[in-house]
C-alpha cells in the first residue's frame, strides 16, 4: 500500500527514523573499531619501533578482502565514490545487506590499524538505510534519491559530530535536488543522527581544541599563504591516491593486492605509528601545541631529537599519509578518505607555522595554524569547501576561528581546482 510520503508530518517522521538508525549504526561502528583496536593494538609500544605494526594492518586488509570476496561477494571499497556513481546512474534501490556489510569491513580495516576514516562506510550504510526505508513506503525515484541523501548525511553527521557538515555533504558531493522538503529532511536527519550518537557517547568529542585568543586580522596574509600551501599539497595528495588506486586495480590477483597494500601500510606505520587509525588523538595533541606524540615509536627518534625531530617527522608523515591512505582504501580495505585529509591538514598547518617561525622569525600560533590547515587540505582534496568548513568548526566547537578557516578553505579549494586544470591541459 503506498504511503502519503508528500505529507510534511510523514516525511519528518521518516527523517527522524533514518536519523536515529544512522546515529545508532555509527555508534556501533565506532564501538566495533575501538574494541578491535583495544585487542590488537594496545600491546604496541610507542617508545621504540614495534614490528607488530608491520603485520597487524596487513592482517586487517586480508581479512577485509576475505569478507568482501567470499561472504558478501561484492566490492565495498570507496563507498562515497560508489554512492556518487550510483546516483549519477539513477540506481536508487540499494540492497539491504549494504546497511551492515560496509560497517563490518570498516571495523576490520580500521580496527587492525588502517590509516583512514570511517566516513565512507557509514555514508554507504546510511544511504542503504535511507533507500530501504524509501522502498518500504513506495517512494518515487526523486524522493528515493532524497532518502538516500538523508541516510548518507546522517552517517556523516554522526561520525563527525557535525549536523551542518552532514547536510553540506549531500548538497556539495551527492548533489541532492534542492527543494523545501528535501532540505528539511536532510537537516532533520542530520540533526537527529548527531543527537542520537551524542546521547549514546555522552556528548563526547573526537577532537578538542584549546581556545586561543581571538584571531588577529593582521595574520590573514599568512592564512592566505597557508591556503596556497594546502592547495598545492592537495594536488599532490589527490595525484598520489589516484595513481595508487589505478595501480592496485591493475593487480588481478586479489590475494597479492591485499598483501601488497597491507605490507605497504604496515611499513609506513612501522616508520610512523602516529598514522594508524583516524589519528584524532595525534591531531588533538598537535592543534593544542603538544606535538611530541608525532614521532613516538618512529626510528627517527634514534637519530634526531627536539624540534628537528618533530619537523622532519611531520614532513615525512605529510608526504607518506596519502600512500598509507591508498593502501588502506584501494588494496582491499574498507574505509573513508575524509578523515585522512583532516590529519594531513593538521600536519600541513604545523609545518607551515613552525617553518615560518623558525625561518622568517614570525610569531604564529602553531596550534591555531594546524587547526586552520585541517579545513584547507580537506577543502582542496575533497573539493567540498563548505562541508570542510562546517565539519571542522562543528567537530571542535571553535566558531571564533570561522573567518581564517573559511579563507584558508576557499583559497585551497581554488588553488587545487586551478592546479588540477593546468595539469590536465599539460597531460
Secondary structure by P-SEA (a helix, b strand, c coil): cccccccaaaaaaaaaaaaaaaaaaaaaaaaaaaaaaaaccccccccccccccccaaaaaaaaaaaaacccccccccaaaaaaaaaaaacccccccccccaaaaaaaaaaaacccccaaaaaaaaaaaaaaaaaaaacccaaaaaaaaaaaaaaaaaaaaccaaaaaaaaaccccccccaaaaaaaaaaaaaaaaaaaaaacccccccccccccccccaaaaaaaaaaaaaaaaaaaaaaaaaaaaaaaacccaaaaaaaaaaaaaaaaaacccccccaaaaaaaaaaccccccccccccccccccaaaaaaaaaaaaaaaaaaaaaacccbbbbbcaaaaaaaaaaaaaaaaaaaaaacccccaaaaaaaaaaaaaaaaaaccaaaaaaaaaaacccccaaaaaaaaaaaaaaaaaaaaaaaaaac
